[in-house]
Amino acid sequence: MKFRALFFSFFLLSQIMGQDSSFSLKQAVDLAIQQNLDIQIAGSELEIAKINNNWGNAGALPAVNLNISNTEAKSNINQKLSNGNSIVRNNVSNNAINSNLGISWRIFNGMRIRSTKERFETLERIGTIGVQQQIDQVIYEVMSTYYNLVRLNKQVEATKAIINLSEERYKIAETRFNVGSGNKTDMLQASIDLNAQKVMLENIRNQIVDTKTALNILMKKPADAAFFPTDQQFKIPEIAFSTLSQKMENQNPQLLVAKQEKLNLLNDRKIINSQRLPTLTFNTNTILNKTKSTAGLFLVNQNFGPTVGLALGIPIFNGGINKTQLKVNNIQQKRQELQTEQLMASLQQSFLIAYNDYQNSLSIVKIEEQNVKLAEENNFISTERFRKLQSNSIELRQAQLSLIEAQNRFIFAQFNAQLAATNLQFLSGDISRSF
């Protein structure tokens, strides 16, 4: 499976780390992936699986052993031979050299070697999927946090615009009061509403600080590191339900892991069955045994030469262990199928909900965009009427409140559509391909 590289070059990292003043969404994602500890841990697990995935570890290669021993001894000899001679010596030196070069090669063991190798390959694929899953999770968290920052910055700009309108309203009310054409309550209410907008602006700025802190943590930067998001607009992709739904069935990491787990159980079954079949082993030994003595019947005794043989093992009865293991394996496979079916149903439900949220948000975006235009026009007319003494402050205040609400709803609708689209990409396993 192709997935985003875990470790970027030091040059690229230093470039990103050096840009403390601004971050694009892609730069934030790249740095978070590079620094994330969960991805590094998953990468280590994948490396272990790759190392284990070889034919030697599966038992396909022969075992070669060399044993050498050299023994020195001092002994007293008292030997009586059949011809009547006798040998009596004290402090006789004895030297014995024994060596053995043995090769044992399991030629056939009921296809267990191949099944074990397939199991290692499956574990490696699970490790690869695990890394991709962690990458997708980090991308999702960074995108959600980053676009929340975009939302808050949009709200800052919208609130500043409202403050400008509120200041203009206050000036008009103050002028009308000073010339005697308006009452003081209009001026006071305008001042109260202006202060309320300033308080709202401070609250939004505080949320920006908190959101930047969360994003810094994801990128493993100091929590108080200052930066500015260079992406200031939502990037809501067009999503076709059938296309992305099909991708979810083929790319979702959780489903992919579930499918590989089922393959593992099938490999386990092959391994269990292999224990019921005969085994054939090729054995060869080359030996050298040499004994030297300064006295005795044999002064030098040496054996050297190879041996070759085949060993056939036929399992007859092992207490029904294989039968028990197969029963357990059947239950495990049924459980895995049920878990996979349950996971699929849950993902389809989440995907459908996210897609409905996506479509609903897009529809609301269009409506609220029109509402903002209408509210702006209404506020302009109300301001001019209030300026020309054709209306009271209540009408203008209501127009401004309508504009504030329309702008907030419009921004939130865009943000919700962006989050829904991000969630759909995450569920489909397509989120890392969006960059």
N, C-alpha and C positions, 0 to 999 in steps of 0.2 A: 504494500500500500504506500502510495506517495503521501508524504505529509511534510509540513513545514520543518526545516532543519532545526535541530535542537540548539546547536551552538553556532553563533555567527562569528565572523572574524573579529579580532580585537580592534581592528581599525574601524569597522562599522559601529561597534559598541562604543568606542571612544567618541565617535562623531555624535551619536545619540546622547551620550552622557554629557557631552559638552554643550548641548543646546538646552540650557536651563531656562531660557526665556519663553520658549514656545515648543509645542508638541502637536504634530498632526496625529490623527487617529491611528494611522499605520505605524508611526514611530512609537506611539504608546503601546500598541499591541506587540511590536517587535521586541521592545525592551522588556515588557512583562513576560513574554515567552522566554527570553534569554535568562531572566533572573528568577523565574518561578521555581521553587524548591520541589513542588509536587511533580513537575515535568522532569526535573533532574532525577528524582527518585524513580519515576516510571522508566526513564531512560536507562538507569542502572539495571532495573529488572529485565529490560529488553536485552541489554548486553549479556547478562547472565544466560538468558534463554538462547541467544546466538552462540555463546561459547559451548553450551551443552548440546546444541544441535549438530552432532557429527556421528559418523558411522562407528567410530571407535567407542563412543559413549553408549551407543546402542548395542554393542557387543558383536559387531561384524568382523572385527580384526582379531588376529590370533594373539595369544599371550605367550611371551617369551621370557623364560627365567634361566638365569645362570647362577649356579651354586658352586662355590669353591671352599674347600677346607684344607688346612695343613696342620697336622698334629705331630708333635715331638714328644717322645716318651723315653724314660729310663726304666729298665726292668731287669730282674734276675731270671735266668733261664735254667730249667731243669727238665730236660727232655730225654726220654728213653724210646729209641726207635725199634721197629719190629725186627731189624737185622741184628739186634743185640748191642748196637752202639748207643752211647749216651752223650748228651751235651749238657754241660754244667758251666754256666758263665754268670758273672755278676756285673751290674752296671752296663747292660747292653743297650746301645742307642737304637731307637726305632723311629722311623719317619714315615708318615702316611699322608699321601695327597689324594683327595677325592674331589672330583669336579663333575658337574652335570649341566648340560645345556639342553633344556626342554622346551618344546613348542607344543602348545595345545590350541587347536582351532575348531570351534564349534561350526561344523559345516551346515547342519540343519537342526533347527530347534522349533519346528512347527510354525514358521513364519513370525516368530516372536521378534526377531531382529528388525524386520521391516516395519512391523506394527509399532515397535518402540521408537524407531526413527520417525515415523509419521506422527507419533505423539509429541516428539521434540519439535517437529515442524509446526504443529498446531500451537504449542506453547509459545513459540517464537511469534507466530501471527497474533496470538492474544497479547503478547508484549507490545507489538507494533500498534495494535488497536488501542491498548492502554495509553501509550504515549499520545496518540492522536486525540484520544478522549480528554486527556488533561489539557492539551493545547486548545481544543475547542472550548473547554470550560473557562480557561483563562481569557480567550478572545471574547467570549460572551460577557464575562464580568467587566472587562475593560470597555467594551462597546457600550454596555448599559450605563456604566458610570460616566463615560466620556459624553454620551448624548444627553445624560442628565445635566452635565455641565453646559452643554449647548442650550438646553432648555432654560436653565437659570440665567445665562447671559442674555438670551432673548427677552426674558422677563425683566431683566435690568433695563434694557433699552426701552421696552414698552413702558415701564414704570417711570423712567426719566421723561419720556414724552408726555405722560400724564401729569407729571409734576410741573412741566412747562405750561401745560394747559391750566393746571390749578393755580399756578402763579399768575397767569394772565387773568383768570377769573377773579383772583383776590385783588389784583390791581384795579380791575373794573369796578368791583364792589367798593373798594376803598375810595376810588375817585367819585363814585356816585354818592357815597356817604359824605365825603368832604364838601361836595357842592350842594348837598341837601336834597338830592333826588333819590336817595336810597336810605335804607335803615341800617343800623349797626349790626343787627343780627345776620344780615346777608354777608357782611364783611367777616364777622366772627366765624360763621359756618364755613366760609371759604378758607379761612385760616386753619380751622380744625381739619377740614378735608385735606388741605395741603400737608399738614403735619402727619396725618395718617398715611399719606402716600410716602412721605420720607421715612416713616417707621417701617413701612412695607419694604422699601428699598434696602434699608439696613438689614432686615431679616433675610432678604434674598441674598445679599452679600455674605451674610453669615453662613447660609446654606452652601454658597459657592466655596467658602473656606473649608467646610466639612467635606464637600465632594472632592475638592482637590486633594485633601488629606487622604481620602479613601483611594484615589487614583495613584497618588504617590506610593502608598503601601503596596498596591498591586504591581507597580513598576520597581519596587524595592529601592525607592529613593527616600531621602529624609522626609518625614511627614510634613514638615513646614517648608519644603522646597517650593519656591515661587516659579510659576510657569503660566503661559497663556495658551489656550487651545486655538490652534490656527484654523481648524474646521469650525465654522460658525453657522453652518446650515445643516439641516437634516438631509440625509441621503436615503430616502425611502425607495427601495427597489420594487419593481413590478414582479409580482409573484403569481404564477399559475398553479392552482391547487393540485391538479393531476400530476404535473411534472415534479413538483417538490415532494408530493406524497409518495411518488414512486422512488424518488431518491432516498426518502426516509427508510423505506423498506430495504434498500440495498446498501445504505451508507451509515445509518445510525449506529454509533459505536456499541451501544448496549445490545442491540440486536445482533451485531456482528460477533460480539463476545459470546452471546448465548448460542449462536450457531457453531462456533468453534468448540464450546464446551460439549455440545452434543457429539461432535466429531471425536473429542477426547474419550467420551464414554464408549463410542464404537471401537476406538483403538484399544481401550481397556478390555473390551469383550474379546477382541482378537488375541490379546495377550493371555487372557484367562484360558481361551480355547487351545492356545499353543501348548499349555502345560499338560494337555491330555494326549499329545502326539509324541511319537518317538523322537529321540535326539541322536544325532550322529556326530561324533567328535574325532578329529584326526589328531593323533599324538605321535611325537617323535622325540627321541632323547639321544644325545651323544655323551657317552660317559668316559671318564678317565680315572681309574683307581690305581694308585701306585704305592707299594709298601717296600721300604728298605730297612734292613736290619743288619747289624754288625755280627750277629751270630744267630744260630737256630737252623731250622730245617730249610727255610727259604730266606736267602739273602736279598733277593729282589723278586717282587710279585706285582705284575702290571696287567691291567685289563683296559682295553680301549676299543671303542666302536659304537656305531649308531644302532638305534632300535626304531622301528616304525610300526604303527598299529592304528586300528580303527576301533572305537568304542561305541556300541549301540546301547542306548538306554530306552527301555520301554516302560512307561508308567502303567501300573496295574491297578493300584488302589491307594488313595491317600485320605481316606476317611470322609469322602464326599465334600471336600473343601471346594473343588472346582464347581460342583453343582450349586453349592451355597453362594459362591461368588457370582455365578451367572444369574441367579435369582435376584441378588442384590442389584446387579447391573441393570436388569430389566426394570426394576422399580426406579432406579436412578434415571434411566432414559425416559420413562413415563413422566417422572417429576420434572425433568428438564423440558420436555415438550409442553407440559402445563405451564411452567414458568415462562417459557418463550411466548406461548399464546397469551398469557396474562400481560406480559410486557408489551406485546404488540397492541393489545386492546387499549392499554393505558396510554401508549404513545399516540395511537390514532385519535383517542379522545383529546389528549393535550394538543395535538396538531389541529384538530377541527376547531377547538376552542380558540386557539391562537389565530387561525385563519379567519374565523368569524370576527374576532377583535380587530384584526388587520383590515378587513373589508369595512367594518363598521366605522373604524377610525378614519379611513380614507373618505368615506361618505361625509362624516362629520367635518373633516378638514375643509371640504368644498363648501359646505354650508357655512361654517364659521368664518371662512375667508370672505364670503359675501357679507356676512354679518358685520365683520370688522369695517368693511367699506361703507356699509350703511350707517354704522355707529359713528364713523369719522365724519361722514356728511351731516348726520344729525347733530353731532357736537358742534361742527362749524356753524350750522344754521342757528343753533341755540345760543352759541356765543355771540353771534352778530345781533340776534334779537335782544339779548341781554345788554349788549353794548349800546343799542339804540333805544333802550328803555321800552322795548316791545314785549318783554317777558320778565318773569321774576327769577330769583336765584334757584328756586326749587326745580324749575324746568331745566336750567343749565346743569344743576347738580345731578339730576337724574340722567341727563344725556352723558355726562362724564362717567357716571357709574356704569351705564350701559356699555360705554366704550371700554372701560377697564375689564368688565366681565367678558366682553366679546374677545378682546385680545388674549386674556388668560385662557379662555376656552379653546381658542385657535392654536395657541402654543401647546397646550396639553394634548389636543387632538393630534397634532404633528408628532409629539413625543410618544404618545401611545401607539401610533401607527409604526413609528420607528422601532419601538420595543417589540411590538407584535411581529414585525418582519424579522428582527434579530432572533426572536424566539423560534420562528419557523425555520430559519437557516440553521439554528443550533440543533433543533430536533431532527432535521433532515441530514445532519452531518455535513452540511454544505457551507458552514460558516467560515472555515479557513480558506475556502476558495473564493470568498467575496473580496479578497484583497489582490 
